[in-house]
Amino acid sequence: MIENIREQMETQRTVLAAMQSGLAPLVAETVELLAATYRAGNKLLLCGNGGSAADAQHFAAEIVGRFKMERRGLPAIALTTDSSILTALGNDYGFDRIFSRQVEAHAVPGDVVVGISTSGNSPNVQQALALARQTGCRTVGLLGRDGGSIAGCVDIALTVPSSDTPRIQEGHILMIHIICDLLEKRLFAEA
């Protein structure tokens, strides 16, 4: 068991090294995008399925609440949280439209929509991002593997270079935490 634990930690270390070399500029670009979005009075919408839904909620909580510093709350909505909306939309329009219908309802030009998908191929996330771009929103994908079909339809693709879902999710939460930390510093410490 100890050897297996060490192997998993070493695998994550390898993934993190690949992320460090390839994703740092894109994470910085995402921070600048979100800083500009909030300075303009816009908001953040997030979506994903399963563990990625939990990550969307976690991201929104860090933005609305706080990450490390006391500051005013910033508007962020996880489109994954309202069971009545999700079940009504799933029943009336189909599961593929549970996020795009909410983007239609909430998004305005200048907002940012983040889609989280470890495979990069979640149809409901992709539809939400496509509609967001048509609405005049900027889009970010937190993706895995090769980025899948979503990588080609977002402004910024933050793709964790792994095919192992747990390692991808760990990479996603690391990027979320870095983005939240740097965004707070950008908006509040440098003010």
Backbone hydrogen bonds in HBPLUS format (Angstrom, degrees):
<---DONOR---> <-ACCEPTOR-->    atom                        ^
c    i                          cat <-CA-CA->   ^        H-A-AA   ^      H-
h    n   atom  resd res      DA  || num        DHA   H-A  angle D-A-AA Bond
n    s   type  num  typ     dist DA aas  dist angle  dist       angle   num
A0005-ILE N   A0001-MET O   2.94 MM   4  6.27 156.9  2.00 155.3 161.6     1
A0006-ARG N   A0002-ILE O   2.99 MM   4  6.27 162.1  2.02 150.2 154.7     2
A0007-GLU N   A0003-GLU O   2.88 MM   4  6.14 153.0  1.96 146.8 154.7     3
A0008-GLN N   A0004-ASN O   2.96 MM   4  6.22 158.9  2.00 150.6 155.4     4
A0009-MET N   A0005-ILE O   2.99 MM   4  6.26 158.2  2.04 150.9 157.1     5
A0010-GLU N   A0006-ARG O   2.87 MM   4  6.08 151.3  1.95 145.9 154.2     6
A0011-THR N   A0007-GLU O   2.85 MM   4  6.10 152.8  1.92 147.3 154.9     7
A0012-GLN N   A0008-GLN O   3.02 MM   4  6.29 158.5  2.07 146.5 151.5     8
A0013-ARG N   A0009-MET O   2.95 MM   4  6.19 150.3  2.04 142.0 150.7     9
A0014-THR N   A0010-GLU O   3.00 MM   4  6.28 149.7  2.09 146.8 154.0    10
A0015-VAL N   A0011-THR O   3.04 MM   4  6.38 156.5  2.09 148.6 154.9    11
A0016-LEU N   A0012-GLN O   2.84 MM   4  6.07 163.3  1.87 154.0 158.5    12
A0017-ALA N   A0013-ARG O   2.99 MM   4  6.20 149.9  2.09 141.9 149.6    13
A0018-ALA N   A0014-THR O   3.12 MM   4  6.42 155.4  2.19 145.8 151.7    14
A0019-MET N   A0015-VAL O   2.90 MM   4  6.21 154.2  1.97 150.6 158.7    15
A0020-GLN N   A0016-LEU O   2.83 MM   4  5.98 158.5  1.88 149.2 154.9    16
A0021-SER N   A0017-ALA O   3.24 MM   4  6.48 156.5  2.30 144.7 149.0    17
A0022-GLY N   A0018-ALA O   3.12 MM   4  6.23 154.9  2.19 145.5 152.4    18
A0023-LEU N   A0019-MET O   2.71 MM   4  5.15 163.5  1.74 149.0 152.8    19
A0026-LEU N   A0023-LEU O   2.99 MM   3  5.22 119.1  2.37 106.2 122.0    20
A0027-VAL N   A0023-LEU O   2.88 MM   4  6.11 154.9  1.94 164.0 172.4    21
A0028-ALA N   A0024-ALA O   3.04 MM   4  6.25 161.5  2.07 151.5 156.2    22
A0029-GLU N   A0025-PRO O   2.95 MM   4  6.18 151.1  2.04 138.3 146.5    23
A0030-THR N   A0026-LEU O   2.94 MM   4  6.16 147.5  2.05 140.3 148.7    24
A0031-VAL N   A0027-VAL O   2.98 MM   4  6.33 154.6  2.05 150.3 156.7    25
A0032-GLU N   A0028-ALA O   3.01 MM   4  6.33 163.1  2.04 152.3 156.2    26
A0033-LEU N   A0029-GLU O   2.91 MM   4  6.12 154.3  1.98 144.5 152.0    27
A0034-LEU N   A0030-THR O   2.92 MM   4  6.16 166.0  1.94 153.8 156.7    28
A0035-ALA N   A0031-VAL O   2.87 MM   4  6.07 157.3  1.92 151.1 158.1    29
A0036-ALA N   A0032-GLU O   2.98 MM   4  6.14 164.0  2.00 149.1 152.9    30
A0037-THR N   A0033-LEU O   2.91 MM   4  6.11 151.7  1.99 145.3 154.2    31
A0038-TYR N   A0034-LEU O   2.93 MM   4  6.16 164.0  1.95 153.4 155.8    32
A0039-ARG N   A0035-ALA O   2.93 MM   4  6.12 156.1  1.99 148.4 155.8    33
A0040-ALA N   A0036-ALA O   3.04 MM   4  6.16 138.7  2.22 139.8 149.7    34
A0042-ASN N   A0037-THR O   2.99 MM   5  5.32 159.6  2.03 157.8 151.8    35
A0041-GLY N   A0038-TYR O   3.06 MM   3  5.05 158.8  2.11 102.6 109.1    36
A0112-VAL N   A0043-LYS O   3.05 MM  69  6.50 160.0  2.09 158.3 164.7    37
A0044-LEU N   A0075-PRO O   3.16 MM  31  6.40 153.0  2.24 133.4 141.5    38
A0077-ILE N   A0044-LEU O   2.84 MM  33  6.33 152.7  1.91 153.4 161.7    39
A0045-LEU N   A0112-VAL O   2.88 MM  67  6.29 159.4  1.93 159.4 166.0    40
A0114-VAL N   A0045-LEU O   2.79 MM  69  6.22 163.0  1.82 159.9 163.7    41
A0046-LEU N   A0077-ILE O   2.91 MM  31  6.25 150.6  2.00 158.3 158.7    42
A0079-LEU N   A0046-LEU O   2.78 MM  33  5.87 168.0  1.80 167.3 169.2    43
A0047-CYS N   A0114-VAL O   2.97 MM  67  6.45 142.9  2.11 157.3 168.5    44
A0116-ILE N   A0047-CYS O   2.85 MM  69  6.16 157.6  1.90 156.0 163.7    45
A0052-SER N   A0049-ASN O   2.94 MM   3  5.05 134.3  2.15 142.8 131.9    46
A0053-ALA N   A0050-GLY O   2.96 MM   3  5.12 131.9  2.19  99.9 113.3    47
A0054-ALA N   A0050-GLY O   3.20 MM   4  6.68 151.6  2.28 146.9 154.1    48
A0055-ASP N   A0051-GLY O   2.95 MM   4  6.29 147.5  2.05 140.1 149.7    49
A0056-ALA N   A0052-SER O   2.90 MM   4  6.11 147.5  2.01 137.9 146.3    50
A0057-GLN N   A0053-ALA O   3.02 MM   4  6.33 156.3  2.08 148.6 154.4    51
A0058-HIS N   A0054-ALA O   2.86 MM   4  6.10 155.6  1.92 146.9 154.4    52
A0059-PHE N   A0055-ASP O   2.87 MM   4  6.03 165.2  1.90 151.2 154.4    53
A0060-ALA N   A0056-ALA O   3.00 MM   4  6.22 166.8  2.01 148.1 151.7    54
A0061-ALA N   A0057-GLN O   2.89 MM   4  6.07 155.5  1.95 147.8 154.8    55
A0062-GLU N   A0058-HIS O   3.03 MM   4  6.32 154.6  2.10 151.5 157.5    56
A0063-ILE N   A0059-PHE O   3.14 MM   4  6.40 148.1  2.24 147.6 156.5    57
A0064-VAL N   A0060-ALA O   2.85 MM   4  6.03 171.6  1.86 160.3 162.2    58
A0065-GLY N   A0061-ALA O   2.87 MM   4  5.62 156.8  1.92 140.1 147.9    59
A0074-LEU N   A0063-ILE O   3.38 MM  11  5.72 156.8  2.43 130.1 133.2    60
A0086-LEU N   A0082-ASP O   2.90 MM   4  6.13 174.6  1.90 163.7 165.4    61
A0087-THR N   A0083-SER O   2.96 MM   4  5.91 162.2  1.99 140.8 145.9    62
A0088-ALA N   A0084-SER O   2.95 MM   4  5.94 154.4  2.02 141.1 149.0    63
A0089-LEU N   A0085-ILE O   2.86 MM   4  5.94 171.3  1.87 157.5 160.3    64
A0090-GLY N   A0086-LEU O   2.88 MM   4  5.90 156.4  1.94 140.5 148.2    65
A0091-ASN N   A0087-THR O   2.91 MM   4  5.89 154.3  1.97 138.9 145.7    66
A0092-ASP N   A0088-ALA O   2.80 MM   4  5.92 166.0  1.82 153.1 157.5    67
A0093-TYR N   A0089-LEU O   2.73 MM   4  5.35 158.8  1.78 143.7 150.4    68
A0094-GLY N   A0089-LEU O   3.20 MM   5  6.52 128.9  2.48 141.5 148.6    69
A0094-GLY N   A0090-GLY O   3.06 MM   4  4.32 130.7  2.31 103.1 115.2    70
A0097-ARG N   A0094-GLY O   3.02 MM   3  5.79 163.0  2.05 122.0 127.3    71
A0098-ILE N   A0095-PHE O   3.28 MM   3  5.46 175.0  2.28 114.1 115.1    72
A0101-ARG N   A0097-ARG O   3.13 MM   4  5.85 165.2  2.15 144.5 147.6    73
A0102-GLN N   A0099-PHE O   3.11 MM   3  5.18 119.3  2.49  96.5 111.3    74
A0103-VAL N   A0099-PHE O   2.91 MM   4  6.25 150.3  2.00 150.7 159.9    75
A0104-GLU N   A0100-SER O   2.87 MM   4  6.13 156.3  1.93 146.9 153.4    76
A0105-ALA N   A0101-ARG O   3.06 MM   4  6.33 143.4  2.20 136.1 145.6    77
A0106-HIS N   A0102-GLN O   2.87 MM   4  6.01 154.1  1.93 151.7 157.8    78
A0107-ALA N   A0103-VAL O   2.87 MM   4  5.09 156.6  1.92 136.4 143.9    79
A0111-ASP N   A0108-VAL O   3.05 MM   3  5.87 161.7  2.09 150.7 151.7    80
A0110-GLY N   A0136-GLY O   3.03 MM  26  6.20 157.5  2.08 127.7 129.7    81
A0138-ARG N   A0111-ASP O   2.98 MM  27  6.44 156.8  2.04 159.8 161.9    82
A0113-VAL N   A0138-ARG O   2.94 MM  25  6.40 158.3  1.99 159.0 164.2    83
A0140-VAL N   A0113-VAL O   3.02 MM  27  6.39 155.3  2.08 149.3 152.5    84
A0115-GLY N   A0140-VAL O   2.90 MM  25  6.37 157.7  1.95 162.1 168.0    85
A0142-LEU N   A0115-GLY O   2.90 MM  27  6.27 159.6  1.95 151.2 157.9    86
A0117-SER N   A0142-LEU O   2.91 MM  25  6.30 162.7  1.94 162.8 167.3    87
A0150-ILE N   A0120-GLY O   2.92 MM  30  5.29 162.8  1.95 160.7 162.1    88
A0126-GLN N   A0122-SER O   2.93 MM   4  6.14 165.3  1.95 161.2 166.1    89
A0127-GLN N   A0123-PRO O   2.90 MM   4  6.09 160.0  1.94 151.0 156.0    90
A0128-ALA N   A0124-ASN O   3.20 MM   4  6.27 153.7  2.28 133.5 140.3    91
A0129-LEU N   A0125-VAL O   2.99 MM   4  6.27 160.0  2.03 152.5 157.7    92
A0130-ALA N   A0126-GLN O   2.91 MM   4  6.11 156.9  1.97 150.8 157.2    93
A0131-LEU N   A0127-GLN O   3.01 MM   4  6.18 165.0  2.04 149.1 152.7    94
A0132-ALA N   A0128-ALA O   2.90 MM   4  6.06 152.0  1.97 143.7 152.5    95
A0133-ARG N   A0129-LEU O   3.04 MM   4  6.29 157.7  2.09 147.7 151.9    96
A0134-GLN N   A0130-ALA O   3.13 MM   4  6.43 157.1  2.18 145.9 152.2    97
A0135-THR N   A0131-LEU O   2.93 MM   4  6.14 137.6  2.11 144.5 156.4    98
A0135-THR N   A0132-ALA O   3.09 MM   3  5.00 126.6  2.39  92.9 107.2    99
A0137-CYS N   A0132-ALA O   2.90 MM   5  5.17 162.8  1.93 152.0 147.4   100
A0136-GLY N   A0133-ARG O   3.11 MM   3  5.18 150.4  2.20 100.6 109.6   101
A0155-ASP N   A0139-THR O   3.01 MM  16  5.21 130.2  2.27 115.5 128.3   102
A0156-ILE N   A0139-THR O   3.17 MM  17  6.60 146.4  2.29 144.2 154.1   103
A0141-GLY N   A0156-ILE O   2.86 MM  15  6.32 159.7  1.91 161.7 167.7   104
A0158-LEU N   A0141-GLY O   2.75 MM  17  5.83 163.1  1.78 169.6 172.0   105
A0143-LEU N   A0158-LEU O   2.91 MM  15  5.95 159.8  1.95 134.6 141.4   106
A0160-VAL N   A0143-LEU O   2.94 MM  17  6.18 168.4  1.95 137.8 134.3   107
A0147-GLY N   A0144-GLY O   2.87 MM   3  5.39 158.4  1.92 140.8 142.7   108
A0145-ARG N   A0162-SER O   2.86 MM  17  5.01 136.7  2.05 162.3 162.1   109
A0151-ALA N   A0147-GLY O   3.12 MM   4  4.80 145.1  2.24 128.5 132.1   110
A0153-CYS N   A0150-ILE O   2.89 MM   3  5.33 163.1  1.92 118.4 124.1   111
A0162-SER N   A0160-VAL O   2.82 MM   2  5.78 130.7  2.06 114.2  98.6   112
A0167-ARG N   A0164-ASP O   2.99 MM   3  5.47 116.8  2.40 113.1 128.2   113
A0168-ILE N   A0164-ASP O   2.96 MM   4  6.23 154.4  2.03 154.7 162.6   114
A0169-GLN N   A0165-THR O   2.89 MM   4  6.14 166.1  1.91 161.3 164.0   115
A0170-GLU N   A0166-PRO O   2.97 MM   4  6.18 154.3  2.03 145.9 152.9   116
A0171-GLY N   A0167-ARG O   2.97 MM   4  6.19 150.2  2.06 141.7 149.8   117
A0172-HIS N   A0168-ILE O   2.83 MM   4  6.18 150.4  1.92 150.2 159.4   118
A0173-ILE N   A0169-GLN O   3.00 MM   4  6.29 165.1  2.02 152.9 155.1   119
A0174-LEU N   A0170-GLU O   3.10 MM   4  6.25 152.6  2.17 141.5 149.1   120
A0175-MET N   A0171-GLY O   3.02 MM   4  6.30 163.4  2.05 150.1 153.8   121
A0176-ILE N   A0172-HIS O   2.86 MM   4  6.13 159.1  1.90 154.4 161.0   122
A0177-HIS N   A0173-ILE O   2.97 MM   4  6.13 163.3  2.00 147.2 151.0   123
A0178-ILE N   A0174-LEU O   2.96 MM   4  6.24 159.0  2.00 151.8 158.0   124
A0179-ILE N   A0175-MET O   2.84 MM   4  5.98 165.8  1.86 153.8 157.7   125
A0180-CYS N   A0176-ILE O   2.94 MM   4  6.15 165.6  1.96 153.0 156.8   126
A0181-ASP N   A0177-HIS O   2.98 MM   4  6.10 161.9  2.01 148.0 153.0   127
A0182-LEU N   A0178-ILE O   2.94 MM   4  6.11 174.4  1.94 157.5 159.0   128
A0183-LEU N   A0179-ILE O   2.81 MM   4  5.82 152.7  1.88 149.1 157.5   129
A0184-GLU N   A0180-CYS O   3.06 MM   4  6.16 164.5  2.08 146.3 149.9   130
A0185-LYS N   A0181-ASP O   3.17 MM   4  6.45 164.4  2.19 147.3 151.7   131
A0186-ARG N   A0182-LEU O   2.81 MM   4  5.94 155.8  1.86 145.7 153.1   132
A0187-LEU N   A0183-LEU O   2.88 MM   4  6.02 160.7  1.91 155.4 159.4   133
A0188-PHE N   A0184-GLU O   2.79 MM   4  5.59 160.1  1.83 152.4 158.2   134
A0189-ALA N   A0185-LYS O   3.16 MM   4  4.61 125.1  2.48 104.0 119.0   135
A0190-GLU N   A0185-LYS O   3.14 MM   5  6.30 134.4  2.35 163.2 170.5   136
